Amino acid sequence: MNYDALRHFADSYGLVFMILVFLGLIGWTFRKGASRHHERAATMIFDEERPGD
């Protein structure tokens, strides 16, 4: 595979792949039931419990 073929592949299929990954990550973030996990992560620093206790 030479440079031109690799460049053509990256320009076409690579872009489609990156867009699909991006949309997948956005969908994973806003999926149903995820707000509970986001709320837990946002308030985790205020917990009084220590991991070793």
Backbone as JSON Lines, residues from 0, in Angstrom:
{"i":0,"aa":"M","n":[0.86,-1.18,0.0],"ca":[0.0,0.0,0.0],"c":[0.91,1.24,0.0]}
{"i":1,"aa":"N","n":[0.75,2.06,-1.0],"ca":[1.57,3.26,-1.09],"c":[0.89,4.43,-0.37]}
{"i":2,"aa":"Y","n":[1.58,5.54,-0.37],"ca":[1.09,6.72,0.36],"c":[-0.23,7.22,-0.19]}
{"i":3,"aa":"D","n":[-0.37,7.27,-1.5],"ca":[-1.6,7.8,-2.1],"c":[-2.81,6.94,-1.75]}
{"i":4,"aa":"A","n":[-2.65,5.63,-1.78],"ca":[-3.75,4.74,-1.44],"c":[-4.11,4.87,0.04]}
{"i":5,"aa":"L","n":[-3.12,4.97,0.88],"ca":[-3.37,5.13,2.32],"c":[-4.03,6.47,2.59]}
{"i":6,"aa":"R","n":[-3.62,7.49,1.91],"ca":[-4.21,8.81,2.08],"c":[-5.67,8.82,1.63]}
{"i":7,"aa":"H","n":[-5.96,8.16,0.52],"ca":[-7.33,8.07,0.02],"c":[-8.2,7.3,1.01]}
{"i":8,"aa":"F","n":[-7.69,6.21,1.54],"ca":[-8.43,5.42,2.53],"c":[-8.72,6.25,3.77]}
{"i":9,"aa":"A","n":[-7.73,6.97,4.27],"ca":[-7.9,7.79,5.48],"c":[-8.88,8.93,5.24]}
{"i":10,"aa":"D","n":[-8.85,9.51,4.04],"ca":[-9.75,10.62,3.74],"c":[-11.2,10.17,3.62]}
{"i":11,"aa":"S","n":[-11.43,8.96,3.2],"ca":[-12.81,8.52,2.99],"c":[-13.31,7.67,4.16]}
{"i":12,"aa":"Y","n":[-12.78,6.49,4.31],"ca":[-13.27,5.57,5.33],"c":[-12.81,5.97,6.74]}
{"i":13,"aa":"G","n":[-11.67,6.57,6.85],"ca":[-11.2,7.02,8.16],"c":[-12.11,8.09,8.74]}
{"i":14,"aa":"L","n":[-12.55,9.0,7.89],"ca":[-13.45,10.06,8.34],"c":[-14.79,9.48,8.77]}
{"i":15,"aa":"V","n":[-15.31,8.55,8.0],"ca":[-16.58,7.9,8.36],"c":[-16.43,7.17,9.69]}
{"i":16,"aa":"F","n":[-15.32,6.45,9.87],"ca":[-15.08,5.73,11.12],"c":[-15.02,6.69,12.31]}
{"i":17,"aa":"M","n":[-14.31,7.8,12.16],"ca":[-14.21,8.76,13.27],"c":[-15.56,9.39,13.6]}
{"i":18,"aa":"I","n":[-16.37,9.66,12.6],"ca":[-17.71,10.21,12.83],"c":[-18.57,9.2,13.56]}
{"i":19,"aa":"L","n":[-18.5,7.93,13.18],"ca":[-19.29,6.89,13.87],"c":[-18.85,6.72,15.32]}
{"i":20,"aa":"V","n":[-17.55,6.76,15.56],"ca":[-17.05,6.67,16.94],"c":[-17.52,7.87,17.75]}
{"i":21,"aa":"F","n":[-17.45,9.06,17.17],"ca":[-17.9,10.26,17.86],"c":[-19.37,10.18,18.21]}
{"i":22,"aa":"L","n":[-20.2,9.78,17.26],"ca":[-21.64,9.67,17.52],"c":[-21.94,8.58,18.54]}
{"i":23,"aa":"G","n":[-21.17,7.5,18.5],"ca":[-21.32,6.44,19.49],"c":[-21.01,6.92,20.9]}
{"i":24,"aa":"L","n":[-19.95,7.7,21.04],"ca":[-19.6,8.23,22.36],"c":[-20.62,9.24,22.86]}
{"i":25,"aa":"I","n":[-21.15,10.05,21.98],"ca":[-22.2,10.99,22.37],"c":[-23.44,10.22,22.81]}
{"i":26,"aa":"G","n":[-23.81,9.2,22.05],"ca":[-24.96,8.38,22.41],"c":[-24.76,7.66,23.73]}
{"i":27,"aa":"W","n":[-23.55,7.19,23.99],"ca":[-23.26,6.51,25.25],"c":[-23.39,7.48,26.43]}
{"i":28,"aa":"T","n":[-22.97,8.71,26.25],"ca":[-23.05,9.71,27.31],"c":[-24.49,10.07,27.65]}
{"i":29,"aa":"F","n":[-25.34,10.19,26.64],"ca":[-26.72,10.62,26.86],"c":[-27.72,9.46,26.84]}
{"i":30,"aa":"R","n":[-27.25,8.24,27.08],"ca":[-28.16,7.1,27.06],"c":[-29.1,7.15,28.26]}
{"i":31,"aa":"K","n":[-30.18,6.39,28.16],"ca":[-31.17,6.36,29.23],"c":[-30.54,5.73,30.47]}
{"i":32,"aa":"G","n":[-30.71,6.37,31.6],"ca":[-30.18,5.86,32.86],"c":[-28.77,6.34,33.18]}
{"i":33,"aa":"A","n":[-28.14,7.08,32.31],"ca":[-26.77,7.52,32.55],"c":[-26.71,8.69,33.52]}
{"i":34,"aa":"S","n":[-27.81,9.42,33.69],"ca":[-27.78,10.59,34.56],"c":[-27.48,10.2,36.0]}
{"i":35,"aa":"R","n":[-27.89,9.02,36.42],"ca":[-27.58,8.55,37.77],"c":[-26.08,8.41,37.97]}
{"i":36,"aa":"H","n":[-25.39,7.88,36.97],"ca":[-23.94,7.72,37.04],"c":[-23.23,9.07,36.99]}
{"i":37,"aa":"H","n":[-23.74,9.99,36.19],"ca":[-23.14,11.33,36.11],"c":[-23.33,12.08,37.42]}
{"i":38,"aa":"E","n":[-24.48,11.94,38.03],"ca":[-24.74,12.59,39.32],"c":[-23.81,12.04,40.4]}
{"i":39,"aa":"R","n":[-23.61,10.74,40.41],"ca":[-22.71,10.1,41.37],"c":[-21.27,10.59,41.17]}
{"i":40,"aa":"A","n":[-20.84,10.69,39.94],"ca":[-19.48,11.15,39.67],"c":[-19.31,12.62,40.04]}
{"i":41,"aa":"A","n":[-20.36,13.42,39.87],"ca":[-20.27,14.85,40.17],"c":[-20.22,15.11,41.67]}
{"i":42,"aa":"T","n":[-20.84,14.26,42.48],"ca":[-20.88,14.49,43.92],"c":[-19.92,13.59,44.69]}
{"i":43,"aa":"M","n":[-19.12,12.81,44.01],"ca":[-18.22,11.86,44.65],"c":[-17.2,12.55,45.57]}
{"i":44,"aa":"I","n":[-16.75,13.74,45.22],"ca":[-15.71,14.39,46.02],"c":[-16.25,14.89,47.35]}
{"i":45,"aa":"F","n":[-17.56,14.96,47.5],"ca":[-18.15,15.45,48.74],"c":[-18.48,14.34,49.73]}
{"i":46,"aa":"D","n":[-18.25,13.08,49.37],"ca":[-18.52,11.97,50.27],"c":[-17.55,11.99,51.44]}
{"i":47,"aa":"E","n":[-18.04,11.69,52.62],"ca":[-17.21,11.67,53.82],"c":[-16.46,10.35,53.98]}
{"i":48,"aa":"E","n":[-16.93,9.31,53.33],"ca":[-16.32,8.0,53.48],"c":[-14.94,7.98,52.82]}
{"i":49,"aa":"R","n":[-14.04,7.25,53.45],"ca":[-12.73,7.06,52.87],"c":[-12.65,5.64,52.33]}
{"i":50,"aa":"P","n":[-11.95,5.42,51.24],"ca":[-11.9,4.08,50.65],"c":[-11.31,3.03,51.58]}
{"i":51,"aa":"G","n":[-10.36,3.39,52.42],"ca":[-9.7,2.43,53.31],"c":[-10.43,2.17,54.6]}
{"i":52,"aa":"D","n":[-11.46,2.92,54.91],"ca":[-12.17,2.77,56.19],"c":[-13.25,1.72,56.11]}
